[in-house]
Amino acid sequence: MIRTRRTGRGHAHGGGRGAAAATAAVAVLALTAVATGCEPQAAGSTPSAAPPAPTSAEPTDDAKPGADGTVTATPSGSPEPSTPPRSTPPPDPQGKVLMASGAQGKQVRELQARLRQIGHFDRSPTGYYGTVTVAAVQSFQGKRGLTRTGKADTLTWQKLLGMTHVPTAAELDPPTTRPVAKPDKRCMTGRVICISKNSRSLSWMIDGKVLSSMDVRFGSQYTPTREGTFSVYWKSRHHVSTIYHSAMPYAMFFSGGQAVHYSSDFAARGYNGASHGCVNVRDEGKIASLFAQVHNGDKVVVYG
């Protein structure tokens, strides 16, 4: 009987140790789960202490699989496996990008003039690389078996040079893409910015003589450009709209918030868009020249 009781006590004691060990293991696993990021860190809270190093039972950046598929931790102090060198991407077969969307300047104007010579650009050069120019370059690239990136890279530019001639001054800077309308009689005396809605053109005139002309666009039916006789009352070279927060370079205000000014959107999209009532000019060179010549008090005539 005494031996039986001792055996019973021995089993009971051993079972207690096993239960305690199991409880401790569960607690360690729970603590490890929290420490390794199973629960998200609240924004703004203080970061907790660094998690304990993982055991060899879980694969980590410092462990590698053994021959039998098990994971064996790399011994402490052993050199880490060298990182394979990154492969260098092959160079673009079409070469360096010379011009792309958003670019502007003389080279863009030449690109547009050359594309127009062979039927890929259907308007006067603007000097601004917008969506129309992207489509024209893609069209040219597709015809020549090049990747249709829409960007003027080295290969595209060289092929274009070989198929076209150096643009003339008239090709680079034509007077206007639209016939200039017969000036309104109010434009025939004095210094006048004469604007025709029918021909969508602007003429700068002094005493009945047209000195320059340029394409313009107007407001939509919801924000129409006012017609009538006005005068320039304020010039602002680097103006930004306080209502729409859009750039209005070379702005010459003539009626409230309505002004004649350069529009990069007009240069890029043409007549697919509209202004909020202003008279948009798409040729930056021409509007810059006009801005330099016009004085406050000069007449503005807008007619249908």
Secondary structure, 3 states (H helix, E strand, C coil): CHHHHHHHHHHHHHHHHHHHHHHHHHHHHHHHHHHCCCCCCCCCCCCCCCCCCCCCCCCCCCEEECCCCCEEECCCCCCCCCCCCCCCCCCCCCCCEEECCCCECHHHHHHHHHHHHCCCCCCCCCCECCHHHHHHHHHHHHHCCCCCCCCEEHHHHHHHHHHCCCCCHHHHCCCCCCCCCCCCHHHCCCEEEEEECCCCEEEEEECCEEEEEEEEECECCCCCCCCEEEECCEEEEEEECCCCCCEEEEEEEEECCEEEEECHHHHHHHHHCCECCCEEECCHHHHHHHHHHCCCCCEEEEEC
